[in-house]
Amino acid sequence: MVTEVQNDRDTTSSGLDGQEALSLSDGEFERIVQRVLQQTGIVVEPHKRQMIFARISRRLRELNLTTFSSYLDLLEAGSNAEENQAFINAVTTNLTSFFREIHHFEHLSDKVVKPADARNQTRLRIWSAGCSTGEEPYSIASTLESNLSANRPDFKILATDLDTRVLEIAQSGSYEDKRSDTLPDMMRKFTSKTADKFTFNSEIRNRITFRQLNLLGHWPMKGPFDVIFCRNVLIYFNQATKTQIVARFADLLPAGGFLYLGHSESIQNSHPQLKALGHTIYQKVG
């Protein structure tokens, strides 16, 4: 459990393995906040200070650095892309589950996959933006497989995330066996047991392409995507960034395409091409 503190002017920890105690000053915290915003678009609120301290201090110990300033100097020099990615991985939060917010998958099944199958549609593209450790794209893929009457190899899912660590887990398609008890029957049939883990079979994995992507940067894909999932991601951005990203999503949707957001998210400034259908589901109008 992370203990969050507010109004701490000097966050410290005792030394480990002979190292001196680490201390995070107000100025260093502000440098971290600005770098996170610049690199990821994520807004770090003051009450997240202890969490940031705990996560970044691990990087200092890994590199045998004794101050946050020296670590930030290393990042700002711009000569260590690998460590910059490690910094991004450290500050991002990943919380997900299989079939989270089930109403989106019911809508996907009833309003997208089944109709596409009924009209013998040959191509379907779905983007899971902010896929974390893969539970969302595997839930999407299971929904596809469970609702197709025939093999449709060109029904594909793009799954992207900023964090390279979680993408490694997602790409493996393997999860701790204790989590299999929470899988619905329609999903369990696409897995096999391997020691203390369960793994999704190739039928499911082959529908998904995993890629590292920063939503603030260049998007190499041109679309169109019939459906875009971006759930519990926008909550970390400021309003200007949210508006920009939603507009870019809309550009990649065809008329009639759907955008699914998280349960606590909404399009505050209405987009002229996106119509709210309820339950954080939006449809692009012509």
N, C-alpha and C positions, 0 to 999 in steps of 0.2 A: 504494500500500500504506500502511495506517495503522500507525504505530509506537505501540504501547501501552506505557506506563510505569507502574510501581507505586511507591508511597511517595514521589512527588514532592511536595514541600511548596510549591513555587512554580514553576508552569509558565509559561514565557515564550516570546516570539517576537520576532525583530528587526523593526524598523519597516519598513513598505512605503510607497512613494510619499510619503515625507517624514513619515509618522506616527511617533509615539513607539512604542517596543516595548510590546507588550501583556503583562500579567502576570495570572495567575489564582491568587489566594490560596486557602488552605484554606476560608476563610469564604465566598468567592464560589462556589467549587465546590460547597459544601454547599447554598447557596441554589439553585443550578441543579439539583442532585440532587432537592431537595425540590419544586421547581416542576415538574420532569419527572414526578415521582411523582404530584403533585396533578393535573396536566393530562392525563396519559396513562395512569397506572398502571404505567409502565415503571420498573423498578428499575435505576438506573445504578450499576454496581459501580465500586470505586476504580480498577481497572485500565483503565477506559474514560475516564479523565481526559484523556489526550492527545487522544483522538478528539473528546470534547466540546469541548475547548479549540479544536481546529482548526475545527470546524463553527461554533461560536458566534462565534469571532473574525471570521469572514466577515461576520456580521451587524453587528458593531461597525464594521467598515470601511465597509460599505454605508451606515451611518447617521452616519459620521464621529464616532463615540464613541471615547473613549480608555481607558475602564475598563469592566470587566465589571459593576461595581457600578452605574454609570450606566445601563447597558443593563437590568439587573435592576430598577432603580427605575422605568424606563419601562414595563416589562412589569407590574410589580406595581401601578402606578397604575390599570391596567385601562381605559385610555382609547384603546388602539390595538389593536383586534381583528385588524387585518391583520398587524401585527407579531407578535402572539401566535401567529397561524397560521404565520408564517414561522419562529418559534422551534420550534414543534412539528414543522414540516417538516424543520428542521435536525437535530433530535435523533433522528428515527426512522430505522431501518435497513430498507432494502428489498433483499432478495435473493430472486430467484425465477427460474423457467425454465418453458418449455412442457413439460407432462406430467411435472412433477417428482413423484417417488414414484408411478410408473406403476401400482402395484397399486391405488391408490385409484380410478383411472379405469377399470381393468379391473373392479373391483367395481361402480362406478357403471353401467357398461355392462351387466354380466351380472345384477346384482341389483336394479337400479332402472329403467333406461331400457328395456331389452328387455322385461321383464315388464309395464311400464306400457303399452308399445306393443301387446303381445300381447292385453291385456285392453281395448284401446281406451280407455284412460284419457284424459280430456280436459284435465286440469290437472296440471301438475307445477311445483313451485317449489324452486329451489336457491339457497342463499345462500353466496357466497364472501366470508367475513369476513376482512379484511386482504388485499385482492386485489392490492396493490402496483401494478405497471405493467401488469397485465392478463393476464399469461400464464396464470394459473390459470383465470379465467372464460372465456377464449377456448379453452382446452383442454376445459373442461366443455361449452361450446357445440358444439365440434367433435365431442365424444362423442355429444351429443344428435343432431346432424344425421346422423352416420354410422350411427346405430342405429334411426332412425325409418323405418317403412315408408311413412308418409304425412305430409303436412304437418300439424303440430299446433301452431298458433300460440300456444296457451296453455301451452306448455312454456317457462318463463322463468327467468332467472338474475338475482338481485340481487347486485351486486358493490360492496363498500364498503371504504373505507380512511380512516385518519385524515389522511393526507398529501395535500394538494390538488395538489401537483406531480405525483405519480405517477398520480393520477386523470386528469389532463389527457392524459398519455401513453396511459393505458389507453383513454380514451374515443375517442382518435383511431384506434385499431386499427392503427396503422402502426409498423413496427419496421425496424431496419437490415437491409438485404438480406443482409449476411453471415451473419445468424442463420437465414436460410431453409434453409441446408444441414442444420441440425439438426432441422428439422421432419419428423415422420413423413408418409408419403404421404397418409394419411387427413386430415391437417390442411392440407397444402399445396394441396390442390384447392379449398380455401375462400379462397384468397388470390389477389391479382393484383399484378404488379410496377408500381411507380410510381417512376421514376427510380432512386435508390439505396435504395429502401425496398420492403417488401412490405406490403400492406394487406389486412385481412380484409374479405370482401365483406359486403354489407348483410344477406344471409341469416343470417350469424353474428352480426353486430353488433346486429341487431334483437332478438335473444333476450336481450340483456344490458342492464340498467339500472345505471348507475354513480352512486353517491351517496357523499358525505363523511359519515363516521360515527365518533364516538368510542365505543368499546365500554364505556367507563365511564359514559357519559351516557345520555340517553333514547333508546330504540329506537322509532321511530315505526311500524315495521311490526308487524303483528299475527300474521303467519303464517297457517296453519302452513307450515313448510318440510319437504319430503320429505327433503332432504339439506342439511346445513350443513358446509361446508369451513371450518376455522379452523386452518391449519397453520403452524407455526413463528411463532406469535404469542404463545401463552401462556407461552413460555419467558422472555419479558421481564417477566412479572408476578410479584408475590409470591404465596404460596400462598393467602392469603385472597381476593385478586382473582381468581385462577384458579378457585377454588371457586365464587365468585359468578357468574362469566361462564358456566361450564359449566352451572350450575343454570338460568340464563336461556336458554341454548341448549336445554336439555331441555324447558323450558316451551313452546318454539316448534316442537318436533318432535311429530308425531302418533305414536301407537303404531306401531312398525315402521319409523319414520324413522331415518336414519343421521347420525352425527357423525364426521367425519374430522379427526384431529389430525395434527401433524407427527411425523416419525420419532423425535424425541427427547422427545416429550411423552407424558404419560399422565395419567389421572385418579387421582391418588394416594389421595384419600379417595373411596372408591367411592360413586357416586351410585345411589340406590335404583331409579332408572328407566332406567339405562344399563347395558347388558350388553356387556362386551368381547368382540369377535369375533376379535381378533388383528390384527396389522399396523396398530395405532392406528385401528381402526374400531370404533365403538360403535353399538349399536342400542337404541332406546327400547322398553322392554317396556310392556305394558298395566298 
